[in-house]
Amino acid sequence: LTVEQTAQVEALCEKQDAERLVQVEEHRSGRGTGSSNRDARREEMRVLRLKEVERHNAELEKIIGKEKLDKWNELRQDVRDTNREGRRNPAKRNR
């Protein structure tokens, strides 16, 4: 990455981290007030997270381009797979 791209990516990551902290706090404060259906709540959170990932990827693609974004996602998946190797029943849920 160029120096400018690096600075933009770092700023984007900081912004996204701050947004995520706010979201986590909102969801934590809402615990116990919603429906008690755990599976429905889990699915709702999964859908929200997928939307956020898509939005983050779109913003990142504007900065670094599609090829580098694809490479980045490939590297992230490799790290996830490596981290799961030591688990008894590693699930490939994110694929």
Contacts in CASP RR format, 6 or more apart in sequence:
PFRMAT RR
TARGET T0000
AUTHOR 0000-0000-0000
METHOD contacts of the structure
MODEL  1
LTVEQTAQVEALCEKQDAERLVQVEEHRSGRGTGSSNRDARREEMRVLRL
KEVERHNAELEKIIGKEKLDKWNELRQDVRDTNREGRRNPAKRNR
1 9 0 8 1.000
1 64 0 8 1.000
1 68 0 8 1.000
5 63 0 8 1.000
5 64 0 8 1.000
8 63 0 8 1.000
9 60 0 8 1.000
9 63 0 8 1.000
9 64 0 8 1.000
12 56 0 8 1.000
12 59 0 8 1.000
12 60 0 8 1.000
12 63 0 8 1.000
16 56 0 8 1.000
16 59 0 8 1.000
20 52 0 8 1.000
23 52 0 8 1.000
27 45 0 8 1.000
34 41 0 8 1.000
35 41 0 8 1.000
57 69 0 8 1.000
57 73 0 8 1.000
60 69 0 8 1.000
60 72 0 8 1.000
61 69 0 8 1.000
64 72 0 8 1.000
77 94 0 8 1.000
77 95 0 8 1.000
80 94 0 8 1.000
84 90 0 8 1.000
84 91 0 8 1.000
END
